[in-house]
Amino acid sequence: MRAGFVFLALSAVCFCAALSDGSTLRADDEEEVVISEEPTEEERAAWEKTRLEMSAFGAEYLRRNQEECGGWTTEKGIGTSLVVLLGLLRAGCPMDDPAVERGFDYVLRAVQADGGIYTPGGHIPVYESCLALSLFAFAKSRFGTDRFDAILENGETFVRGQQYSEENGTSPDDKAYGGLGYSKKSRPDLSNTQFFVDTLRDMGADFNDAAIQRAVTFVERCQNFPAEGEGEAAPADDDDAGGFFYTCMTNENPAGQETDGGLRSYGSITYAGLKSLIYAGLTESDPRVEAATGWIRRNYSTTKNPGLGLRGLYYYYHTMSRTMDVLGGDYFADDAGVSHFWKGELIEVFARRQRPDGSWANSNPMWFESDPNLVTGYALIVLSYCGL
């Protein structure tokens, strides 16, 4: 069915007025948004107008909530500030925007002597450094600035050195091989590994880069794929088959375990795994890509994180939108044969959820998503992939 055109033709402010009490919309209160018909030029223009207005409104919220030091939610380190800055740039804010200038001044103070960009004394230097490098690479690409060239070079050396590889005594037979964790000494997981792959591609690395090829070894071990001896392989007819789980190192997994002890697949990490496979050069005909795409077709959703519901919903949107952009095209077919106009669906979902002050937030606090600074940064990034 077609989504309500009249609804989408309204301004972002009008959307937000529907939540006059300032509450946060709950994804489990919503029906799936399905837009499968080819939109008219008028409808495309209305969706694009809505997307731009929502993004501008969200950016204004972030400007108002910037801390005196230049960052956002700085008690948790620089991570939120990095997400916010990338969101602002992708939403069209220029480098000389006062909030952007102050934000960059803040995160640049986190550049360390070892080349990393992270909060001193923190526990997530790999995650923060990868986000920072992707931010600086985007600024360089979008605005042509060479301001960050030395930081990018040194930072790339730092993050490459955090990967489990032969260089630090890890053999290809080791389950950790190719992966990255939050720090060099922590166990690797698929989330941090996908950020590493994203960062290298953002910085211009090709799919055959040695580090990316090592990473895909770890990524494959986190897939429920019916191949002997790899990961926690699921039976071919299992509901989890083709999807991904958090890490092959332990039974730690947000979606939990099956009764037989296998690890359940879930949405955000399956998009992360699929995207990493594609960034490593695997094509749509590769059995692993086919299996991951099949899991997504069976579990396609724009209102919940499949397998987790509300938990990590905006992180899900973040990985989903970038993966859809990598796959290419405006449509994605589910297993029932419905061809989803995913950009329009996401625009409508985000329009329904934007709050009266311009922000977004999740009613479920998992992964800090009750923080409107973080989630509004995510929202601006997601919406940037939905341009029409």
C-alpha positions in Angstrom: 0.0 0.0 0.0 1.0 3.6 -0.4 1.9 5.7 2.6 -0.2 8.8 3.3 0.9 11.4 0.9 -1.0 14.2 2.6 0.7 13.4 5.8 4.2 13.6 4.3 3.5 16.9 2.6 3.3 18.6 5.9 6.3 20.3 7.5 8.5 18.6 10.0 7.2 21.0 12.7 3.7 19.8 12.0 4.8 16.2 12.4 6.3 16.9 15.7 3.2 18.7 17.0 1.4 15.4 17.1 3.5 14.6 20.1 2.7 17.7 22.0 3.4 16.0 25.4 7.0 15.5 24.4 6.8 11.7 24.7 8.9 9.3 22.7 7.1 7.2 20.2 7.5 3.5 20.8 8.3 1.3 17.8 6.2 -1.6 19.2 3.1 0.6 19.0 3.5 1.0 15.3 2.4 -1.0 12.3 5.0 -1.6 9.6 5.2 1.2 7.0 5.0 -0.2 3.5 5.5 1.9 0.4 5.7 -0.3 -2.7 4.3 1.7 -5.5 6.4 3.9 -7.7 6.1 7.4 -6.2 5.0 10.3 -8.5 7.3 13.3 -8.9 5.0 15.2 -6.6 5.3 12.6 -3.9 9.1 12.4 -4.3 9.3 16.2 -3.9 7.1 16.1 -0.8 9.3 13.3 0.8 12.4 15.3 0.0 11.0 18.5 1.5 10.1 16.6 4.6 13.5 15.0 4.8 15.3 18.3 4.6 13.0 20.0 7.1 13.4 17.2 9.6 17.1 17.3 9.2 17.2 21.1 9.7 15.0 20.9 12.7 17.2 18.1 14.2 20.3 20.2 13.5 18.8 23.1 15.4 18.2 20.9 18.4 21.8 19.8 18.4 23.1 23.4 18.1 21.0 24.3 21.2 22.3 21.4 23.2 26.0 21.8 22.5 28.0 22.0 25.6 30.3 24.9 26.4 33.3 22.7 25.7 32.1 22.2 22.2 30.9 18.5 22.5 27.7 16.6 23.2 27.1 14.2 26.1 30.8 14.5 26.9 30.5 12.7 30.2 30.6 9.5 28.1 33.6 10.5 26.0 33.9 11.8 22.5 31.8 9.1 20.8 28.5 11.0 20.8 30.2 14.2 19.6 31.7 12.3 16.6 28.2 10.9 15.6 26.7 14.3 16.0 29.3 16.1 13.9 29.0 13.5 11.1 25.3 13.9 11.2 25.5 17.7 11.0 27.9 17.5 8.0 25.8 15.0 6.2 22.8 17.1 6.8 24.4 20.0 4.9 26.0 22.1 7.6 29.2 23.7 6.4 32.6 23.5 8.1 32.4 27.1 9.2 29.1 26.6 11.0 29.9 27.8 14.5 28.6 24.6 16.1 30.7 22.5 13.7 33.8 24.6 14.3 33.4 24.3 18.1 32.7 20.6 17.8 35.8 19.9 15.7 37.9 21.9 18.2 36.6 19.7 20.9 37.2 16.3 19.3 40.7 17.4 18.0 41.8 17.7 21.5 41.4 13.9 21.8 44.1 13.2 19.2 46.7 11.1 21.0 50.4 10.7 20.6 50.0 7.1 19.4 47.8 8.3 16.5 44.5 7.3 18.0 41.6 9.7 18.5 40.0 8.7 21.8 39.1 9.7 25.3 42.1 9.4 27.6 41.4 6.7 30.2 38.4 5.4 28.3 37.8 1.8 27.3 36.7 2.2 23.6 39.7 3.7 21.7 39.1 1.6 18.6 35.4 2.6 18.3 36.1 6.2 18.9 39.1 6.3 16.6 37.2 4.7 13.7 34.3 7.1 14.1 36.8 10.0 14.1 38.6 8.9 11.0 35.4 8.4 9.1 34.3 11.9 10.2 37.6 13.5 9.1 37.6 11.5 5.8 34.1 12.7 5.1 35.1 16.3 5.8 38.0 15.9 3.4 35.9 14.4 0.7 33.0 16.8 1.0 34.9 20.1 1.5 38.3 19.3 0.0 40.1 20.3 3.2 43.6 19.0 3.9 43.4 20.1 7.5 43.2 16.5 8.8 45.7 14.8 6.5 48.3 14.1 9.1 45.7 12.9 11.6 44.2 10.6 9.0 47.6 9.1 8.2 48.6 8.6 11.9 45.1 7.4 12.8 45.0 4.8 10.1 48.3 3.4 11.4 46.8 3.2 14.9 43.5 1.4 14.0 45.3 -1.0 11.6 47.5 -1.9 14.5 44.5 -2.9 16.7 43.4 -5.8 14.4 44.1 -9.3 15.4 46.6 -10.5 12.8 49.9 -12.2 12.2 51.6 -8.9 13.2 50.5 -9.4 16.8 50.8 -13.2 16.9 47.3 -14.2 15.8 47.2 -17.0 13.3 44.4 -17.4 10.7 43.2 -20.5 12.6 42.4 -18.4 15.7 38.8 -17.3 16.0 39.9 -13.8 16.8 41.8 -13.5 13.5 40.8 -10.4 11.5 38.5 -9.0 14.2 38.7 -5.9 16.4 37.2 -5.1 19.8 36.7 -1.9 21.6 40.5 -1.9 22.4 43.5 -3.9 21.4 43.2 -6.2 24.4 39.5 -6.8 24.3 37.8 -9.7 22.6 36.8 -8.8 19.0 33.2 -8.4 17.9 31.4 -7.8 14.6 30.2 -4.3 15.5 33.7 -2.9 16.0 35.0 -4.9 13.1 32.4 -3.4 10.7 33.3 0.1 11.9 36.9 -0.7 11.1 36.0 -1.9 7.6 33.7 1.2 7.1 36.6 3.5 8.1 39.1 1.9 5.7 36.7 2.2 2.8 35.8 5.8 3.8 39.5 6.6 3.7 39.8 5.1 0.2 41.0 1.5 0.8 40.0 -1.0 -1.9 38.1 -4.2 -1.2 41.3 -6.2 -1.7 43.2 -4.3 1.1 44.9 -6.9 3.3 43.3 -5.7 6.5 39.8 -5.8 5.0 40.4 -9.3 3.7 41.5 -10.4 7.2 38.4 -8.8 8.6 36.1 -10.8 6.4 37.5 -14.0 7.9 36.2 -12.8 11.3 33.0 -11.5 9.8 32.3 -14.9 8.2 32.8 -16.6 11.6 30.0 -14.5 13.0 27.4 -15.7 10.4 24.8 -18.4 10.9 25.8 -20.1 7.7 25.6 -23.8 7.0 29.3 -24.3 6.4 31.3 -26.9 8.3 33.6 -25.6 11.0 32.8 -21.9 10.7 31.2 -19.9 13.5 28.1 -21.1 15.3 26.8 -22.5 12.0 23.0 -22.8 11.9 21.1 -25.5 10.0 20.1 -24.4 6.5 16.4 -24.4 7.3 16.8 -22.6 10.6 15.1 -19.2 11.0 18.5 -17.7 11.9 20.2 -19.1 8.9 22.1 -16.4 6.9 22.0 -13.8 9.6 24.8 -12.7 11.9 25.4 -12.6 15.6 27.6 -10.3 17.8 30.8 -12.4 18.2 32.1 -15.9 17.6 34.4 -15.6 20.6 31.8 -16.1 23.4 28.1 -16.8 23.9 27.5 -13.1 24.5 24.8 -12.1 22.1 22.0 -9.5 22.5 19.5 -11.7 20.7 20.3 -14.7 22.9 20.8 -18.3 22.1 18.7 -21.0 20.5 17.7 -24.1 22.6 20.6 -26.1 21.1 23.1 -23.4 22.1 23.5 -21.6 18.8 23.4 -17.9 18.7 20.4 -16.1 17.2 20.7 -13.7 14.3 19.4 -10.1 14.7 18.9 -7.1 12.5 21.5 -4.5 13.1 24.4 -6.9 13.2 23.2 -8.7 10.1 23.2 -5.5 8.1 26.7 -4.8 9.5 27.8 -8.3 8.4 26.3 -8.0 4.9 27.8 -4.6 4.4 31.3 -5.8 5.4 31.1 -8.8 3.0 30.2 -6.4 0.2 33.0 -4.0 1.2 35.4 -7.0 1.0 34.4 -7.6 -2.6 31.9 -10.4 -2.3 29.2 -10.1 -4.9 25.4 -10.8 -4.8 26.0 -14.3 -6.2 28.3 -15.3 -3.3 26.5 -17.9 -1.1 27.2 -15.9 2.0 25.8 -12.7 0.6 22.8 -14.5 -0.7 22.2 -16.1 2.7 22.5 -12.7 4.5 20.3 -11.0 2.0 17.8 -13.8 2.4 17.7 -13.4 6.2 17.0 -9.6 5.7 14.3 -10.4 3.2 12.6 -12.7 5.7 12.9 -10.1 8.5 12.7 -6.8 6.7 11.4 -4.0 9.0 11.5 -0.2 9.3 9.8 -0.1 12.7 11.9 -2.6 14.8 15.3 -4.1 15.0 14.5 -7.7 14.1 15.3 -10.0 16.9 15.7 -7.2 19.4 12.6 -5.1 18.9 13.2 -1.6 20.3 16.7 -2.4 21.6 19.3 -0.7 19.5 16.7 0.6 17.1 18.6 3.7 15.9 21.9 1.8 15.6 19.8 -0.6 13.4 18.6 2.3 11.2 22.2 3.5 11.0 23.5 0.1 9.7 20.4 -0.5 7.6 20.6 2.8 5.7 24.3 2.6 4.9 23.9 -1.1 3.8 20.9 -0.2 1.5 23.0 2.6 0.0 25.8 0.2 -0.6 23.4 -2.3 -2.2 22.2 0.5 -4.5 18.7 1.3 -5.7 15.6 2.7 -4.1 13.8 -0.6 -3.7 14.4 -3.8 -1.7 12.1 -6.8 -2.1 11.1 -8.9 1.0 10.5 -12.6 0.9 6.8 -12.1 0.1 7.8 -10.3 -3.1 6.8 -6.8 -1.8 9.2 -4.3 -3.2 9.9 -1.7 -0.5 10.6 1.9 -1.4 12.9 2.0 1.6 13.9 5.6 1.5 10.3 6.8 1.6 9.5 4.3 4.4 12.4 5.5 6.5 11.4 9.2 5.9 7.9 8.5 7.1 9.0 6.5 10.2 11.4 9.3 11.2 8.7 11.9 10.6 6.4 10.1 13.0 9.1 9.9 15.6 10.6 13.3 15.6 9.8 15.1 18.9 8.5 18.6 19.3 12.0 20.0 20.1 13.4 18.5 16.9 15.2 15.5 18.5 14.7 11.8 18.3 15.2 9.3 21.2 14.5 5.7 21.9 12.2 4.7 24.8 14.5 1.7 25.3 17.9 2.9 26.8 20.0 0.0 25.4 23.3 1.3 23.9 22.6 4.8 25.3 19.7 5.4 22.9 17.7 7.3 25.5 20.2 10.1 24.8 18.6 12.5 22.3 22.0 13.9 21.3 23.3 10.5 20.1 20.0 9.4 18.5 19.5 12.7 16.7 23.0 12.4 15.3 22.1 8.9 14.1 18.9 10.3 12.6 20.7 12.9 10.6 23.1 10.3 9.2 20.2 8.0 8.3 18.2 10.7 6.6 21.2 11.7 4.6 21.1 8.2 2.9 17.4 8.8 2.0 17.9 11.7 -0.4 15.6 11.7 -3.4 
